[in-house]
Amino acid sequence: SDCLGCLRNTSVATSTNALQTWMRWGAEVFGYDRLERLTTVVTRKIVSWH
């Protein structure tokens, strides 16, 4: 169970870093309005996987 906790924490940290990178990149490419809608869709998908 300790290993599972580690994995879960690592994946959350990785997701957070990925999300921040995505936000910076996406804001430049798409602009903030479209990025917000995309991020909402992606976040819902990620949440539904967990």
N, C-alpha and C positions, 0 to 999 in steps of 0.2 A: 504493500500500500504506500510505502514511502516513495518507491520508484514512480508509481502512478502520480503521486503528488508533485514530484519533481518534473515529470513530463508535462503535467497540466500547467504548472507555473511557467515552464520554458515556452510552451506553445502560446500562452497568453502574452508573455513578454515579446515573443517573435511577432505575434499578430499585431501588437501595439506598435512596434517598430515599423512593420510593413504598412500599417494604416497611416502612420505619420508620413512615410515616404510617398505613399499613394496620394495623400492629400496635397503634399507639396508639388508633386509631378502633375497630378490631375488638375490642380488649380491653374497651372500654366497652360496646359493643353486644352482643357474644356471650359475654363472659367468657373467661378464659384457656384453659380446657380445650378448648372447641369451637374457639377461634381457632387453637390449636396444630394440631389436625387439619386445619382448612381451609388453614392456611398450608403444611402439608406437601404437600397435594394441589396447591395453586397452584404451589409451588416446583418440584415434579416436572414440571408442565406447562411452566413456563418453561424448565427445564433441557432438556426433551425438544425444545423449539423450537430451541435452540442446538445 
